[in-house]
Amino acid sequence: MNMMSTATANLTVFEEDALALTQAALEISRAYESKDERRLAAALDRNLKLWVGIRTLVSSAENPLPMQIKDNLIRLSSFVAQKTFEMQNGANAKTIESLANTNLQISEGLLDKRSAH
């Protein structure tokens, strides 16, 4: 039995999103620490796709989030894209840390929002 699929089946949407962001942050950090450029490129690509998805969802007119939160998430998505593209010339610890921290802070915010409901 796959315990992970059972555990994730019981998560709320906020928890699923927080988990995806946290996993992406860990994947980026671990790939950088392992000095595996292919693994890092794959992790950065997955993270970028995650943020493109976030941007797409919050840009929808039907999305019920307040405009200020939408704008902040769109700006963060642009920041993640910019930092990801900057690393085409080589990753650096400060940028990796910045991307991972962005994911973790948004993940924490999602979990805080969940606990407020």
Secondary structure by P-SEA (a helix, b strand, c coil): ccaaaaaaaaccaaaaaaaaaaaaaaaaaaaaaaccaaaaaaaaaaaaaaaaaaaaaaacccccccaaaaaaaaaaaaaaaaaaaaacccccaaaaaaaaaaaaaaaaaaaaaaaac
